[in-house]
Every structure is written in structure tokens, then in C-alpha cells.
Amino acid sequence: MITGKGYTDRGGREYNEDAGFFCIAGEQGYAVMADGLGGHGGGDLASQTAANILKSCIRDWPAEQTLSGETLEEWIARANEAVIGLQTEQCRMKTTLALLCVDERAGIARLAHVGDSRIYYFRDGKYEFCTFDHSVSRMAVLAGEIGWEEIRFHTDRNKLLRAIGKSEEVKAEMKEMQLDNGSNHSFLLCTDGFWEYVTEEEMEKTLQLAESPGEWIEKMRAYLESRTGEGDDNNSAIAVWITDRK
């Protein structure tokens, strides 16, 4: 069974430049998260445009047909084209994008992302991995210049190497995984305004105490809200659970 719950909050900013949604179509579940790049202007329009394009693609996709990685790449290319089509000389709007597609019938999850909005995966309540940020600070970790935890408030954490709207050709990072029977699978999609304030250990701890995706989200938000203040970034997250696979 696929269940999900999400939220978005403008935090301490005047505008909310995050956008996303969770939906179920037949035996397939989808979650999308986008975070507009505020420094380029039009971030709210860019994120909402990307989310709306994917919502339209999902609506038009036959619910009984298994999604392929190639189709996901086509959808992301459409989102990229739509955002570029809205750009002007004065406003070079851009957005991150994270996308999760779960085919319960086939037992397959497909992950795709561009930028630093993350997808976390937990198996039976235990943290397994998160997606690779396309950012300068993440590359600094690879180079051994900073530690993993230092990404959260690194001076270059907002400098992205990939984004929707950055260039005519967009390269999303893709991952396909088999969802084995007899296990509970949990995914968390979130913007940097969320993961900067909630550690992987806290995500895991709250997951083990929660009885629903919504409760998990609320327990994590309690950590976030105790640490944020005036002027802090928009924050958004979507939790997706796949349970009772036999």
C-alpha cells in the first residue's frame, strides 16, 4: 500500500518559492518537490511551473502502464523547456526538482533529481541513503575539503551545478530500485530549507516512532521549528510509505 503526506511553509521569507505534490494513480504513487532559486528572480513561478508540468504528465500517463526511466527523462526535459520558455533577460528563473515514482504492482521505485532538493530512503525504519546534491558544497565533500555534516551551513551550499532552467539540456540523476517484499519502504523528499535543520539520525528516530507519513512529517517539523527563526528559508517535505508488500 502506498500512502503519503506533505507540507510547504514559507518560513521566515516573504514569498514561498517551494512547490510540490503527492498523488496516486492506479497502483502507482508519485511525489514531486521543487525549490525555486530565489537569487535569480521568479523562483516561485519556476518551481510551480515545473511541478505543474509533471502533474500534467502524470495525469496523461496510462495508470496501468509501468513507467520507464526514459519517460521520466522526457518529463523532466518538458519541465526544463517550460521554465526556460518563461525566462527573460531580466529574470533567469530556475528551480531544483526531485521526483519519486513508485509502481506497487512491479515493486519498483524510480528516483530522479536535479539540484539539491533531496530524496531520502529508509528500509524498515533504518536510513539507507539520500540523493547526491548537485552543488559546490557537495563537491567539496568529495574533494575532502569539508565533512558531510558541514554541507548544511556551508557558505557555498546555495551554489548549484545543475538546475531546471540552467541550460537547454538538463541532466537529471536517475536511480531505479527494487522494493523487496516483506519490508517497509519510506521515502522523504525535501528542500534544503528542511534538511538543513533535521539530521539523518532525527529522521530515522522520528520514523520509528511514527504511525503514519503525516505523523512522521510533524515529528520532524518539531525539530525544524525549534531551530529556525526570522529570515530562514522556505521549508517543504513529502513523506511516502510503501507498506504491506507481500
ABEGO torsion letter per residue (X at the ends): XBBBBBBBBAEABABBABBBBBBBBEABBBBBBBBBBAAAEGAAAAAAAAAAAAAAAAAABBAABBBBAAAAAAAAAAAAAAAAAABBAABBBBBBBBBBBBBAAAGBBBBBBBEABBBBBBBGGBBABBBBBBBAAAAAAAAGABBAAAAAABAAAABBABBBGABABBBBBBBBBBBBBGBBBBBBBBBAAAAAABBAAAAAAAAAABABAAAAAAAAAAAAAAABBBGBBBBBBBBBBBBGBX
